Amino acid sequence: MSHNLFKWKHFDSEIIMLCVRWYLKYPLSYRMLVEMMQERGLNLTHTIIMRWVHQYSPIISKKLRKHITPTNDSWRMDETYLKIKGTNAYLYRAVDSQGNTIDFLVSEHRDKDAAKNFFRKALKAKHSQQPRVITTDKYAATEIAIYEMIYSGILSVSTSLRKVKYLNNIIEQDHRFIKRKVKPMLGFGSFKTAEKTICGIEIMHMIRKGQIVEIQSALSEVQFINKIMSIAV
């Protein structure tokens, strides 16, 4: 239950959430956060903050996703690279024509099945809708996945596939925020920790883009996240 989220922790819930939010929101390393907390008289280790991020990022994401405003039916979909254990993994992402994030998926592979998994996840999101048009970067496996999902009825038969690379500039630009945040991490140690961290980074990026109407400022962000995490404001 939510009131037990911080049970047995040795630090106040406000401090934990401060570290987690800052790590997910800004291009900071764990060791940078350790130094920042030391200036405030708090002795933390980078492994403690890392555990907090892995534990609370999925919870914050799950609770905030219920409040995301609806996206439109023009999807711009693309993949970008991540490093997991020193090897390439892939982050599937889609935004709508206004640049609002539709969804994302961390995948070990870049193939037809990975694309299908992404679309299934995106279609289940409460803030998304059946796409009227999907713009891709002409990657063949993604195109095949779309056609097969239209044939099987998962995607609407009225969905059109648009293969115009310059129209995907909006998501390629959006990747840059995620890349800027991930760069100080120097890769992820495991697929599971990558998933846990990326979901928190993505939800904070949605907040920055104004996709949660209850959050319109830095102060309201703190207050709203504390509220959903059952922290007294």
Phi, psi and omega in degrees: 000157187298327183287351178258007185300330184245017181296139179071007176283145183272354178237155180299148181299327179296321179292318179299312181292326177299311180297317181295313181299313182297319181295319181283336188265326187242157179284071182244147171269167177298321181292328174298318179294324177301314180295320179296321178288328177298324177296339179260011176081018182249126180262100178244163172247158182295331180290327176296312180297320179300316179296321177299314181299314181294326181282315191263340179303311179297328179291314178300314181300313181299318182288322182283330182300335178292343186251005181288135179288152183299141174265167182269184190262015175253105186264138171242113189242140182201167175238150173226169187264149170229157174253121176234118184055036176081359179243160182288134167234180189226142176246107175279134181217154174216140172236163175269185185292345177266000180088004180282137182292129175270305176190181183207162178204129174272129183225144176283341184231158174242090184208186183299315182295321178296318178297318178296319178299321178297311182297321177299316179296315182296320181291335179281342182297135183295334183270357182260170176217167178304130182287136173282325180213142176238121177260128181236178180263022178072017177286124191300317183298322179293318179298317179297318179300318180296313181297319180292325179285330173293316180298322182276354177089004178286318170262148182295147178294341179274356178291130178252147179258126181244121183249070180237105191300319184294336178289344178269008177302327184298321179277329176296324175292323181292328176304328187299325178296315180295317179297320180296325179283322184284332186306313180296345182284340179057038178093170181247151182279337180204162179296320182295316179290329175297314179300314182296320182285316182298323180297325177288319178298317182294319181291325176292327176293322176297320177299314181301327181274002176079027183276357175239109191295334180290346182245110182236002181202169178298321180293316180292333175297311179300312183296318184289317179295319176299323180294312183290337176269007178061042175257131180296128181270000000 
